[in-house]
């Protein structure tokens, strides 16, 4: 019984840490994207800048390296489902946050 609760707790902490890191790095990539493309003349010019996309790709790759280095998954297999979750969470947080930042910057100008 106690082994199950420890395993459940470890799984819960792992899922919280993976989700939190994906969300935080997605928002950080959006803020960095805004600082890079903030001087763009129009919203279209900022949205088509590939440097912003490279930032989010770098944030995603950094997570893979970080999870491998810290062995947060331990002996468990880090499968395709985990890769897709990290990519989806990071990209979606980046996309929504950067979209909000671009829209508010356009409205303020």
C-alpha positions in Angstrom: 0.0 0.0 0.0 2.7 2.5 0.9 4.6 1.6 -2.3 1.6 2.5 -4.4 1.2 5.9 -2.7 4.9 6.7 -3.2 4.7 5.7 -6.8 1.5 7.8 -7.3 3.1 10.8 -5.6 6.2 10.5 -7.7 4.0 10.3 -10.9 2.0 13.3 -9.8 5.1 15.4 -9.0 6.6 14.4 -12.4 3.5 15.4 -14.3 3.3 18.7 -12.5 6.9 19.5 -13.2 6.7 18.6 -16.8 3.5 20.6 -17.3 4.9 23.6 -15.4 8.2 23.7 -17.2 6.4 23.4 -20.6 4.1 26.3 -19.7 6.8 28.5 -18.3 9.2 28.0 -21.2 6.3 28.6 -23.7 5.5 31.9 -22.0 9.2 32.8 -21.8 9.6 32.1 -25.5 6.7 34.3 -26.3 8.2 37.2 -24.3 11.5 36.7 -26.0 9.7 36.6 -29.4 8.0 39.8 -28.6 11.2 41.5 -27.6 12.8 40.4 -30.9 9.9 41.3 -33.1 8.5 44.2 -31.1 10.2 46.7 -33.5 8.4 45.3 -36.5 6.4 47.9 -38.5 3.2 45.8 -38.8 1.6 42.8 -37.2 2.1 40.8 -40.3 5.9 41.5 -40.4 6.2 40.3 -36.7 4.1 37.2 -37.3 6.2 36.1 -40.3 9.5 36.5 -38.5 11.2 33.1 -38.3 13.4 34.0 -35.4 10.3 33.8 -33.1 9.7 30.2 -34.4 13.3 29.3 -33.8 12.9 30.5 -30.2 10.1 28.2 -29.5 11.9 25.3 -31.2 14.9 26.0 -29.0 12.7 26.0 -25.9 11.3 22.7 -26.9 14.7 21.2 -27.5 16.0 22.6 -24.2 13.3 20.7 -22.4 14.2 17.4 -24.0 17.8 17.9 -23.0 16.8 19.0 -19.5 14.6 16.0 -18.9 17.3 13.7 -20.2 19.9 15.4 -18.0 17.9 15.4 -14.8 16.4 12.0 -15.5 13.0 13.1 -14.3 11.5 10.1 -15.9 14.0 7.8 -14.2 13.6 4.2 -15.5 10.3 5.0 -17.2 10.3 5.2 -20.9 10.2 8.7 -22.4 8.0 7.8 -25.4 6.3 9.5 -28.3 3.4 10.5 -26.1 5.7 12.5 -23.8 7.4 14.2 -26.7 4.1 15.2 -28.3 2.8 16.5 -24.9 5.9 18.7 -24.4 5.8 20.0 -28.0 2.0 20.7 -27.8 2.1 22.4 -24.4 5.1 24.6 -25.2 3.9 25.6 -28.6 0.3 26.4 -27.5 1.5 28.5 -24.6 3.9 30.3 -26.9 1.3 30.8 -29.6 -1.5 32.2 -27.3 0.8 34.4 -25.3 2.6 35.8 -28.3 -0.7 36.4 -30.0 -2.0 38.3 -27.1 1.2 40.4 -26.9 1.1 41.2 -30.6 -2.5 42.1 -30.5 -2.1 44.4 -27.5 1.0 46.0 -29.1 -1.0 46.6 -32.3 -3.9 48.1 -30.3 -1.6 50.4 -28.3 0.1 51.8 -31.4 
